[in-house]
Amino acid sequence: MKKQIVALMALIVVGMSSCNKDDDKKNVAEEKPKTKVELLTSKTWNMESISVTEETDSTSSEYEFPMPGTVTFKTDNKVVTKIAGEEDEVSSWALSEKGLVIDGETYELLELSETKLHIKEEIVEEDEDLGRVTVTTVIKMSH
């Protein structure tokens, strides 16, 4: 009888320890960080604001304004932008070593997390009258 009780207890202990290992594996899988693609495509992003800075050799100006709308990155590399009062825009997107590419324009990823997406584009041009002109655009989005 004692052997049966000991054997039964051994089975229970082994069963419980194997359950714990399965639970640990599930927790590790749940804690695995999302990839950039998963972060971008998991939900629709709410546009918060756009800031534009224009700098020349002699002047500098900065504008920031709210931008009501949404951006949805789809797994088929299409991105849908919806801005109130405007027709929906469908573009293509991809990730590169330099950042997020939307319709051929490369944006630096300033921040990408579960709740925030901040991107920046910088364009430098030469102007006859103003000289070198640098336009920096930062778009802030969130979930």
C-alpha positions in Angstrom: 0.0 0.0 0.0 2.8 2.4 0.8 4.4 1.7 -2.5 1.2 2.6 -4.3 0.9 5.9 -2.4 4.6 6.7 -3.1 4.1 5.9 -6.8 0.9 8.0 -6.9 2.7 10.9 -5.3 5.6 10.6 -7.7 3.2 10.7 -10.6 1.5 13.8 -9.2 4.9 15.5 -8.7 6.1 14.7 -12.2 2.8 15.8 -13.7 2.9 19.1 -11.9 6.4 19.8 -12.8 5.7 19.1 -16.5 2.7 21.4 -16.3 4.9 24.2 -14.9 7.4 23.7 -17.8 4.6 24.1 -20.3 3.3 27.2 -18.5 6.9 28.6 -18.5 7.1 28.0 -22.3 3.8 29.8 -22.8 4.9 32.7 -20.7 8.2 33.0 -22.7 6.3 32.9 -26.0 3.9 35.6 -24.7 6.8 37.8 -23.6 8.6 37.5 -27.0 8.9 41.1 -28.3 7.0 42.0 -31.4 8.8 42.7 -34.7 8.7 46.1 -36.3 6.2 44.7 -38.9 4.0 43.3 -36.1 4.1 46.6 -34.3 3.2 48.5 -37.4 0.4 46.2 -38.6 -1.2 45.2 -35.3 -3.7 48.1 -35.1 -4.7 51.3 -36.8 -2.6 54.4 -35.8 -4.2 57.6 -34.8 -2.4 60.6 -36.2 -1.7 63.2 -33.5 0.4 66.0 -35.0 2.8 67.0 -37.7 5.6 69.4 -37.1 7.6 71.0 -39.9 10.9 72.9 -39.5 12.3 75.0 -42.4 15.9 76.2 -42.1 17.9 78.2 -44.5 21.3 79.8 -44.1 19.7 82.9 -42.6 16.3 81.9 -41.2 14.5 79.2 -39.3 10.8 78.6 -38.8 8.8 75.8 -37.1 5.2 74.9 -37.4 3.2 72.2 -35.5 -0.4 71.4 -36.0 -2.8 68.6 -35.1 -3.6 66.1 -37.8 -6.8 64.3 -37.2 -6.8 61.0 -39.1 -5.7 57.4 -39.1 -3.1 55.3 -40.7 -3.4 51.6 -41.2 -0.4 49.5 -42.2 -1.5 46.2 -43.8 0.5 43.0 -44.0 0.3 43.1 -47.8 2.5 46.3 -47.7 -0.4 48.7 -48.4 -1.0 51.6 -46.1 -4.3 53.4 -45.9 -4.4 57.0 -44.7 -7.8 58.5 -43.7 -8.0 62.2 -43.0 -11.3 63.9 -42.2 -12.8 65.6 -45.2 -10.4 64.0 -47.7 -10.5 61.0 -49.9 -8.7 57.9 -48.5 -5.2 57.4 -49.8 -3.7 54.0 -50.4 0.1 53.8 -50.7 2.7 51.2 -50.5 5.1 50.7 -47.5 8.2 48.7 -46.7 10.9 48.6 -44.0 14.5 49.2 -45.0 17.8 49.6 -43.2 17.2 53.4 -43.3 13.7 53.3 -41.9 10.1 53.2 -43.1 9.6 53.7 -46.9 6.2 55.0 -48.0 5.7 55.4 -51.7 9.5 55.8 -52.2 9.9 58.4 -49.5 12.1 57.2 -46.6 11.2 58.2 -43.0 13.5 57.6 -40.1 11.8 55.7 -37.2 12.3 57.9 -34.2 10.1 55.8 -32.0 8.1 52.5 -32.6 6.5 50.8 -29.7 3.2 49.1 -28.8 1.6 52.6 -28.4 3.7 55.2 -30.3 5.0 55.7 -33.9 7.1 58.8 -34.6 8.7 59.2 -38.0 10.9 61.9 -39.5 11.7 62.9 -43.0 14.4 65.5 -43.9 14.7 67.0 -47.3 17.6 69.3 -48.3 17.3 71.5 -51.4 19.3 74.4 -52.9 17.3 77.6 -53.7 18.6 80.4 -55.8 17.5 83.1 -53.4 17.7 81.3 -50.0 20.6 79.0 -50.5 20.5 75.7 -48.8 17.0 74.9 -47.5 16.4 72.0 -45.0 12.8 70.9 -44.4 12.3 68.4 -41.5 8.9 66.8 -41.0 8.0 64.8 -37.9 4.7 62.9 -37.8 3.5 61.6 -34.4 1.0 58.7 -34.1 -0.4 56.6 -31.3 -2.8 53.8 -30.5 
